[in-house]
């Protein structure tokens, strides 16, 4: 399943967050596949598109960062997937 892993940080946590990202690359743990990452141009956060079937792996990824940033993990789907659902509701 696809997920959007979005984050924001306070100005006070920015420097420590950037240092950790530069040191680790911010890559997810085993069990989570990295798809793509995007950063807000104002430097306040961003999001990663990831894929996983493991809630434990998602929790592992979040726990690596949750002392520094606010995290929201949202299940998402692509156009093909939502297109298979829409006809049931809008025909």
C-alpha positions as CSV (number, residue, x, y, z in Angstrom):
1,X,0.0,0.0,0.0
2,X,1.2,3.5,-0.8
3,X,1.5,6.2,2.0
4,X,2.3,9.9,2.1
5,X,4.7,10.4,5.1
6,X,4.5,14.2,5.6
7,X,6.5,16.2,8.1
8,X,6.9,19.7,9.4
9,X,9.3,21.0,12.0
10,X,9.5,24.1,14.1
11,X,12.2,26.8,13.4
12,X,13.9,25.7,16.6
13,X,14.2,22.0,15.4
14,X,15.3,22.9,11.8
15,X,19.0,22.8,12.3
16,X,19.0,19.5,14.1
17,X,16.5,18.0,11.6
18,X,18.7,19.1,8.6
19,X,21.8,17.7,10.2
20,X,20.2,14.3,10.8
21,X,18.8,14.2,7.3
22,X,22.3,15.1,5.9
23,X,23.9,12.4,8.0
24,X,21.4,9.6,7.3
25,X,19.8,10.5,3.9
26,X,16.4,10.1,5.6
27,X,15.9,6.7,4.1
28,X,13.3,4.4,5.4
29,X,14.0,1.1,7.2
30,X,13.7,-2.3,5.8
31,X,10.1,-3.1,5.0
32,X,9.4,0.4,3.6
33,X,10.1,1.1,-0.1
34,X,11.1,4.7,-0.9
35,X,9.3,6.0,-4.0
36,X,10.0,9.8,-4.0
37,X,10.6,12.7,-1.7
38,X,9.6,16.4,-2.0
39,X,10.6,19.4,0.2
40,X,8.6,22.6,0.8
41,X,10.5,25.5,-0.8
42,X,10.2,27.5,2.5
43,X,12.1,24.8,4.4
44,X,9.4,24.0,6.8
45,X,8.9,20.3,5.9
46,X,7.9,18.1,3.0
47,X,6.7,14.6,2.3
48,X,7.9,11.2,1.1
49,X,5.9,8.7,-1.0
50,X,6.5,5.2,0.4
51,X,5.1,1.8,0.0
52,X,4.8,-0.9,2.7
53,X,2.6,-3.7,4.0
54,X,4.1,-3.5,7.5
55,X,2.6,-1.2,10.1
56,X,5.7,-2.0,12.3
57,X,8.1,-0.8,9.6
58,X,6.1,2.5,9.3
59,X,6.2,2.9,13.0
60,X,10.0,2.3,12.9
61,X,10.4,5.0,10.3
62,X,8.3,7.5,12.3
63,X,10.0,6.7,15.6
64,X,13.4,7.5,14.0
65,X,12.2,11.1,13.5
66,X,9.3,11.9,15.9
67,X,11.4,13.7,18.5
68,X,12.3,16.3,15.9
69,X,9.3,16.7,13.5
70,X,5.5,16.4,13.4
71,X,4.6,13.4,11.3
72,X,1.4,12.5,9.5
73,X,1.2,9.2,7.6
74,X,-1.7,9.0,5.2
75,X,-2.7,6.0,3.0
76,X,-2.9,7.1,-0.6
77,X,-3.8,5.6,-4.0
78,X,-2.9,6.3,-7.6
79,X,-5.3,7.1,-10.5
80,X,-5.7,3.5,-11.6
81,X,-6.7,2.3,-8.1
82,X,-9.2,5.1,-7.5
83,X,-10.6,4.6,-11.0
84,X,-11.5,1.0,-10.1
85,X,-13.5,2.3,-7.1
86,X,-15.3,5.3,-8.5
87,X,-17.8,3.5,-10.8
88,X,-19.3,1.8,-7.8
89,X,-20.3,5.2,-6.4
90,X,-20.7,7.4,-9.5
91,X,-22.4,5.6,-12.3
